[in-house]
């Protein structure tokens, strides 16, 4: 069975126990939340006569530039002006909040925050290059809170606050798009000047026309996107409650019920996250990729001199038995310095550090049995799929795999 065909189980008992142990805080938090909910439900919240009303809203931002990817314009290259962080600073400034209170006639406390989407890295392979692409795994959300005298007044000022955010979002996104349009116009004009300059031969003129056509398509796409930008926010959740004192009438059995529910929910969440987590932290997880892959150095992730010396010794042994060169694959930028330190310990062996397959050459990947390869794993960051793929690509040219090493 090849490495690329190896079966990686989603979760087993050992992985599940390890995942729960590393996420003990999630179990504890679930228990606390469950007990808190039971307390709140059974206590019968009673507000003081002068209690304040709290209104919370969550909005999802509409991403209006994703379609640009159809014409190969990376939406992430459209940088809003001002940035989202500066937009929040402007919206939360005392000047803006004072203007909102004056325009609505509502004297209330306002707060907002923005959650950033997470990103993942995916590998895509075309005819000429290996490419790494950052993909968003979430949508930004805007959270608003108003603390005021009544729900109606809070809704009034929150409506104005959200409208102000939409206005600011639209201005900033258009600022980024207009910057891209200006650049495209300059590039098209430059290309047209070259066409009419008379210095290009026929093949160069043909290539220039193609480039101008591509740039024109992208410019038109940016222009079309700019005409439809609204900065829209979609309401996701809305909640309101009254701040006030509570009186407790909770029995021990009720607390026990809440504790049990929280414990079960916390364990289920921890197990689910363990099933989704494909990163490698232990040597036994490498065995899930293939039982034949040797573990070099310590079976426990570490990045000290002892680990470096152990890997250098493996390379030196390989040199003594016939290897003419060495290659260390360090897929994480934190691993590059460690890999170089290993090579420095065996100056007799010609060694190379490869950070990505984009930067690798055919000579490096086709050394045959005379080249020894070590794959470094960043504990908690390198996934089983990435390790499987790395081994397959590194050994496709006949390189001899000495093994993998866990680095903290």
N, C-alpha and C positions, 0 to 999 in steps of 0.2 A: 504493500500500500504506500503510495507516495504521500509526501507531506501535504500537498494541496488537496488530497482526497481524504485526509484523516478526519475522523469523526470527533468533534469536540462536544461533549455532553453539556447541556445547559446548566445543570446543577446536580450535585449528589450530596450525600449526607455530610461528608467532610467539608465540602464547599458551603453547605447550608450552615453548619455549626460555626465555621470560620466567619461567615457573613454576619451571623447574629452576634457573635462575640465582638466584632469590630463596630457593630451598630447598637451596642447596648444602650447608648444614650437615646436612641429612637424609641426603644421599648420603654425606658424610663419616662420619656416625654409623653408617650401615648397614655401611660398609666396616670400621670399627673393631669393631663387634659381630660381624661375620662372621669377621674374623681372630681375635678373642678366642674365639669358639666353636671354631674349628679348633684353636687352641692348647690349649684345655681338653680337647677330644676326644683329640688326639694325645699330650698330655702324660701322660695316665693319672693322674688326681688321686690322691694318696696322703696320707692323713691321719696326723697325729702321734698317738701313743698317747693323749695327753691332749687330743685335739681335741674341739671342741664341736659339737653337733648343732644345726642351724638348721632350724626348721619355719616355713614361710610358708603362710598361708591368705588367700584372698580371698573375701569374702561380698558378695552383692548384696542391697541393702535392698528389701524388699517395700513398694511404695507402696499403702497401704490406704485412702487418701482420694480417689483419682481418681474413683470413681463419684459423688462429690458433684456433679460437673459436670453430671450428668444433670438435677438439680433446680436448676441455675444457681447453685450454691454454688462459688465459685472455690477449688479445693483449696489454692492458694498462700496464701490468706487464713488458713488454719489454721496458726497460728504455734506450733511446739512450745515448751513451757515445762518445763525450760530449753531454750535453743536448742541446735542440733546442735554448735556450737563449744563451748559450755559443757559439753555432755555429754562431749565428748572430754576436756576439761580435768579433769572429775570422774573419768572412768575412768582417766586417766593419772596421777592424783595419787598421791603416795607412800602415802597412807593406804589407797587402794583396792588398789594393787598389793601392799602388805604384807598386807592382809587376804586376798587371793587366795592368796598364798604360804603363809600360816598355815593356811587352810582346806584346801588341797590337799596340804600338806607337800612342795611342790616349790620348790626354790630355783633360779629361772631368771630370765633377763632378758626383759622383755616390752616390746613396742612396738606401737602401732597408729596408723593414719591413716585419714582419710575423704576420698574424692574427691567433689567437688561436680559435679552435672550441669551441662551447658551449656544455654544458652537461646537461642532464636531468636525474632525478632519477625515475626508474620504479620499481614497486613491482612485484615480481613473487613468486608463492606459489607452493611448491612441497609437497611430502608426509610427510616430517619431519620438514621443516623450512620455515619461511617467509624470503625471501631474497630481498635485495635492490640492484639494478644494475644501474651503471652509464652508460648511452648511449650517445655517441657523436651525436650532432644534426647538425654538420657542418664539413667541410673539411678545413684544414689549407690552407691559400693562401700566396704566396710570392709576394710582390709588389716591383718593381724595377723602378728607375728613373735615367735617364742620362740627364745632361745639357751640351751640347757641341756645336761645331761650325756648324755641319751639321748632318743630319739624318743617313747617311751611317756610319760615325765614331761612332755615339752613338750605332748603331746596332752591330757594331763590338765588342765594349767593353762590351756591355750588353750580347752578346752571350758568351763571355769568363766568365763574372760574373756568369751567370746562370750555366754554365758548372762547375765552381768552387763550386757552391752551391750543385749541384747534387753529385759531388765527396764527399763533406763533409757530406751530408746526408747519402750517402751509407756507409761511414766509421762508422758513429755514430750508425746507425741502426744495422749494423753487430756487432758493439761492444756490444750492448745490447743483441743480439741473442746469441753471443758467450758466454756471461756471463751465460745465461740460459742453454746453452748446457753443460757448465762446471758443473753447479749445477746438472743437470739431470744425467750426467755421474757418479758423486760422489754418488748420491742417489741410482742409479742402482748397483754400485759396493758395497755399504754398504748392500743393500738388498741381493745380491748374497753371500756376506760373511756370513750373518745370516743364509741363507739356508744351507750352508756347515758347519756351526758351530756345528750342532748336538744338540743345546739347544732348538729347537722348536719342539712341538708336531705336529701331522699330520695336524690338523686344522690350526695351525699357519703357517705351511709350505705352505698350500694351499692359505691362505690369502696373504702370502708373494709373492708367484708366481704371483698372480693376480696383486698385487701392482707393481711388476717389469714389468709385461706386459704393464700396463698403462703407467708407466714411460718411457718404451722403445718406445711406440707409440708417446708420447709427444716429446721425444728426436728426433725421426725420423722426426716428423713434423717441429721441430725447425731447424733441419739440412736441410730439403728440402726448408724451407722458406729462410734460409740464402743463399742457392745456387742461389736464384732467385732475390735477392735484387739488385735494380738498382739505387734507390734514385731518380727515374724519377719525373720530373715536366712537367705538361701539360699547354701549353699557353692558357689562357682564353681570355684575351683582350690585345690589343696593340693600343696605341694612340700617336700621335705626334702633336706638335704645336710650333709656333714661339712666343717667348716672345717679346713684343714691345708695343709701345704706341697705344692708341685707340682714335678715335675722335667720339663724340656722335652726333647723329642726331635723337634722340628718341623723339617722341611726347607724350603728356600726355595721349592720347587715347591708345597708345601702352603700356605704363606703366599700364593703367587700365586693358587692356587685360591680361597682364602678372600677375597682382595682382589677377584677377578673376580665372585664370587657377590654380595659385598656391594655392589659397584658397580652390578650389574644390578638388584638388589632396590631399592637407593636410588633409581636412576633411575626405576624403575617406580612407586615410591611418590610421587616428586616429580611425575611425569606424571599420576598419578591425582589428586593434590591439585590440580594445575593444571586438570584437567578439571572438578573439582567447584567450583573457585573462580570465582565469577561477579562478583567485585568489580571495580571500575574503578580503575585506577592510571595509565593512560596515555591520551593523546588518541586513539590508534588504536583503543583498545577502545570508545570512543564511536562510532566508525564502524561497529562491529559491530552497534550498535543501529539506526543509520540514517546513510547517507552524506550526507544533506541537512541534518543538524544542525550548525549553525555552532559552532566552538570559539572562545569569547571569551577574550581575555587570552593568557596564556602557555600553550603546549601541554604544558608541564611543570607538575605540581601545585605550587602555591606559595600562601602566604597573607600576602605582604608588601605594602608600600605600592604597589609597581609593579603588582601584580595588581589591587589595589583601584582605583588610578587608571585602569587600562585598562577595567575594568568600568564605572566612573563615566563615562568618555568614551563608551562605547557607549550608555549611558542618555541622555547629553546629546545625542548625535547623533540618537537616536530622538526626543527632545523637539523638536529643531530641525526635523525633517522631519514633525512632526505628532502625535507621541504626547503625550497629556495627562496620563498617569500611568504609574507603573512598579510592578512587582511582582517581588520576589526570593524565590524558593522556597529555603529553607534547612532541609532535612529532618533535619539533625543539630544538636544543641544547640551544638556547637563552631563552627558556621557562622553562628549568629545574630548574634554581635558583628561578624563580618566583613561580613555583609550590611548591617548598620546603618551601618557605616563607609562602605560604598560609597554608600548613600543620602545620607549627610551631605555627601558631596563634590559632590552635585548638588542644592542646596537649591531650585533653580528648579522642579524636577520633584516632583510629589506622588508619594511612594513608600510602599510597604508591604512588610513582611517577613512571609512566611507560613511558620510552622514545621511545620505539618501540615495535612492536609485536614480534619481534625476541627475545627480552629479557623478554617478559611476560610469566607467568606460567599459568597452567590450573586453579590453585586456585584463581589467580587474576582475571581471565576472567569468573569465574563461581561462583561468590559470592551470586547470587540471589538478592532478594529485600533488603537483609540486607547490601549490599554494594552500596554506592552512588558513582556515576561516574561524573566527570567534564571533559569536553574536551576543551583544550586550543587551540585557533586559532591564529597563527602568522599572523597579518594583512599584506597583500601584499605578503604572501609567501604560506600559506596553500590554496590549491585549493578546489573547491566544491566537486570534485570527491574524494579527500583525506578525506574530512570531512564525506561524505556519507559512505565511506568504513570504516573509523574509528568508527563511531557510530554503524554500523552493526556488526563489530567484537567485540566491547566492550560490546554490549548488547546481543550478541548471547548466552552468558552463564547466562542470566537472571538478570544481574546487572541493578540497577535502575539508569537511566540517569537523573541527576539533570538539566543539560543544558550545554551550551557552552559559552565560554567567549572570547571576542576579546582582544588580547594583542598586544600592539604596539611594 
